[in-house]
Amino acid sequence: MQRFPAWVVRRSDDGAASTAALETLDAEFLDALGAREDGPALDTVVRVEYSSVNFKDALALTGKPGVVRRSPLVAGIDLTGTVLSTTHPDWCRGDLVTLNGAGLGETLHGGLAGRAHVDGNRLVRVPATMTPRHAAALGTAGFTAMLAVLRIERHGVSPADGPVLVTGASGGLGSLAVALLARAGFEVTASTGRTETQSGFLRDLGATTVIDRGELGEPGRPLQRQRWAAVIDAVGGPTLVNAVAQLRHGGIAAACGNAQSADYAGSVFPFILRGATLAGIDSVQASREERLAAWARLERDVDVAALDGMTSVVPISAAREVAERVLSGGVRGRTVIETGG
């Protein structure tokens, strides 16, 4: 029986603590978990070639609570690889596919492993313009960033309406959001805690202006000077509250993360006095139609040469080290994990 490496998160008997370790597994381990009765049919086996380390993965790999909901569980909310077998009508052996969210690494065994059993309804074909590594470099970060861009566009915001703010801009989601917005013609202001070292990187991605996150990171007035036509926020907390307070009339903030805080101690004034909208971006439960639409735009808009320039590749054994750097703010752009599948 084929054996493969995997990062497995196990909770203590009392559920109070979690640990993650690189283990060697076989298919029986993946089958043993099973799917919930109300969950998806895991009808497709994928040889995983690449995964990545997102903020959720970093929490799981370092034993933080709030991500892994079953134990033991293979971590990893992304995977990209080749179909080995399937009963799903849309897929055949040898197809190159990618998958983001959909319960991976939370309630279902995830992509930080050499094999995965997944729901064929959630799979997306790797775009013809990309290699599997490119698709993995985009991963949940790029998928979520594109969902946010599409949500802003559906709201009616255009490049002519003014600048768009991206918070957490040096991280995976933020840096891809900067690049995608710039590609779509928007004037982008990037907020980062590392202006001295990251300004050049963010300007190369297309940011017009780079500001220090300190401008937004502390509690401020309920209504502030109108600055942004839209916001893509990856950090939450006071940063998101201030960004909403600075939206122009009728503007929209797309909330994608909580790197600073999950709290939102804001006022209703931006909503009732300026008609602002706060839109949540849920990449986990995104429908098949949303997945296909986002990846179609990624295929059209992503500059793969620029993506290569912001991507590093490491072996699966280094995933926890990457996770620690993600949580400390020491990672720029995207890190792809070679899974050994």
N, C-alpha and C positions, 0 to 999 in steps of 0.2 A: 504494500500500500504506500502511495506517495506521501512523503512527509515534507513539511515546510515550516519555515520560521514564522512566528507571530508574537505580537505584543499582547499579553493577556493581563487584564485587570481582575484582581480578586479582592473581594471584600472580606473583612474579618467576620467571625461568627456572629458578633453582636452588631455588625453593620456600621460600626463607628469609624472604621479606617479602611483605606484601600491601598493596595500596592500593585505595581505593574512590573512585569518581568518578561524578558524575551524567552519564549519557550519553543520547543519543536512539537508540532501537532500533526494529526492526520485528519482525514475527512470525518471520522467518527466523532471527533470533538465538535466539529461544526454541526453535525446532524443531531447531537445530543441535546443541544439547546432547544431546537424546535422553534416553530413559529406560534405566536398566540393564535387562539381560535379565531379572533377577530382581526388578525394581522394578515400580511400579504403571503401569497404562495411563493416560496423560495424555489423557483423552477429552473434557475440557471446557475451553472457552475462557471466561475471565471478564474483563470490563472492570472493573479494580480501581478502586474509588472511594476507599477508605481503607485504610491500613495503620497501623502503630504502631512505636515503638522500644522493644523489650524489651532485657534485659541482653545476650542473645546478639546482637541486632542492633547494640547499641552496640559490642560487641567487633569485629564484622565491619566496621562502618563506620569504625572507627578503626584498622584494620589489625592487630588483635590475632589471634593464632592460636587454633585450637581449635574454630572454628565452621564456616567454609567449607571444604568438602572436595573441591570441584571448581573448576576455573578455566578461563575466566571464569564468574562466577555472579552472578545478580541476588540481592541481599540481601533480607531481610525474611521473618520466620517467620509473619507474619499477613497475611491479606487479607480484604477484604469488598467485594462488588460485585455485578454483574449478569451472569448467564449470557448470552454472545453466541451460542455454538453448543455442541452436545453430542451425543454418541452414547450417553450413559448413560441408562438407562430411567427414572431417578428425577427427571430434570431437564429443563426446557424453556427455550427462549430467553426472557429477561425475568425469570427467577427471581432473587430476592435471596438471596445465599448468603454464608457466611463459612467460613473455614478457618484452623486453627491447627496449627502444627507439621507433622507428616507429611512431614518432609524439606525443607520450604520453607526457602530461604536456607541450607541445609546441603549437601544433595546434589541438590536440584532448584531451578530458578529460583523466586525468592520473590516477595513481595508488595509490595516497594518499587518499584513500576512501574505503568504504566498498563494493562498486560495481563498475564495469567498463564495458562499451560496446566497444568491440575491433574487429579488423580484424583477423579472424581465420587463414588467410594465414601467419601471422607473429608469431603466437603462437608456442611455443616449449613445448613438454611434459617434466615435471619434471623428471630428470633421476632416474632410479630405485635405484641407489646407494645413493640417497639423499632424505632428507625430504623437504617439501616446504620451511621450514625456511632456509635450506642450499642453496636452489636455490635463495631465496631472498637475502641471505648474499652475494652471488656472484653478482647477479644483473647486471646492466650495467657496473659496475667496473670490475667484473670478465669476463664478455662477451667481453668488449673492450680489456682488458689485453690479453685474449686468441686470439682475432683477431690480435693483435700486434705480439704475439709469432708466430702465423701461418704465418704472413707476413714475419717475419724475416727468418723463416725456408724455405719459398718458394724462398726467395732471395738466398738461398744456404748457409746461415751461420750455422755452426755446433759448438758444444762445443769445438772442436779442434782448432777453429779459434781465440780464445781469449776471454777476458772478455766482458760481456754485461753490460752496464750502465743503471740503472733505476733511473730517477729523480722523485722528489716528492714521495719518496719511503715509507714514513710513512702513506700516505693517502690510501684511499680505493683501487683505481686502482693500485697505485704504490706497495703497500704491496702484493697484489695478483699477480702482475707481477713478483715480486721477488720470490714468492713461486712457481709459474708456471715455470719460467725459471730454478730455481734450481732443480725442479722435472724432467725437461727435460735434466738435466745434464750440464747446463751452469754454468760457473764461473760468479757470479753476484756481481757487485759493486753497492751499494745502496747510493744514495745521499739524505740527509735529513737536514732540518734546526734544528733538535733536536737530535744531536748526543749523548749528555750526557744521555738523557732519552730513546732514541729509538734504540741505537746500539744493545743492547741485544735482543730486539724484532725482529729486522731485521735479525740478525744472526740466531735466532731460526727459521726464515722463510727460511733460506738457503743462505743469503748473505755471501759472503766470505770476503768482504771489505765494510766498511761504511765510507763515506766521508761527510764533511760538505758542504752544498749547496753553501756556500760562495766561494768555489773553482771555481764555474761555473757561479755565479750569476751576475758578472759584465762584461761589454764589454771587449773582448780580441782580440788577433791577428786573422787575417783571416784564417791562417793556424797555427796549434799548434802541439805539440807532438802527434804522433799517439798512441792512447791508446785502443780504443774500436772497437771490431768487429761489434757491433750493439748497438743501444740505444733505449730504450722505454722511451719517454718523456711525462710527464703529466703537464708540467708547462709553456712551451713556452718561449718567450722573449730571453734575453741574455743567459739563461741557455741552451736553444736548440741550439742557434747559436754556443756557445762554444763547446757543445757536438758534433755537426756536424764537427766543425773545428778539433776535436780530433779523428774523425773516422779513422780507418785504411783504407788502399787502398781497394776500392770496398765495403766498409761497408755501412750499412743502418741505418737510424734513423727513427723510427716509431713515428709520432707525434700524441698524443692522447688528449692533453688538453692545457689550457691556464691559469693555476692558477697564474702564475707570470705575464704574459702579452700575448696579442694576436699578438703583433708585432713580425716581423722577420726581423731584420736589419742586415742581413748576407751578406757574399761575395759569388761569384760564384766559388772561387778558390777550395774549397773542391770537387765541382762537376766536374770541368774541369781538375784539376790536380791530384785528387785522385780517381776519378770515384765514388764518394759517391752518395748515393741515399737518398732523403727525401721522405718518404711515409706517406701520410695522412691516418688515421684510422677513418672511419665513421661508428659508430655503429648504428646511427639513421636509415639510409636507407639501411642497410645491407640486402642482398637478403635472401630468405628462405634457399637457399643452404648454404650460409655463416653461417646463424644462426644454422642450423643443424650440420654443421661441427664443429663449435666452441663449441657447447654444448656437442657433442660427445667426444671431447678432454677433456672438463671440467669433464665429467663423468669419463673418464679414469684416469685423472691426479690429480684431486683435493683430497687432504687428508682431509676428513671431520672432523677428530679430530683436525687437525691444524686450519681448518676454524672455528670450534667452539671456539678455543682459542683466535681468533682475532675478534670475533663478540660479540656485545652487543645488547640487545633487549629492546626496550622502547615502551610505548603506543603511539598511534597516537597524543595524546594531547601534547607530548613532541617534536614533529617534528621540530617546529621552533627553540626551544632551541638547538637541534642538529645542525640545519642549521647555527646558529650563531657560534657554535664551529667549524664547518667545515670551514667557511670563515676565522676564526681567527687562523686556524691551530691547534686547540685543540682536534681533533679527531684522534685516532689511529685505523687503521683497518677499520672494517665495522660496521655500526649501522643498525639493522633491525627494521622496524616500524610495530608493530601489528596494523592492520587497523580496527579491530572490525567487519569484514565482517561475 
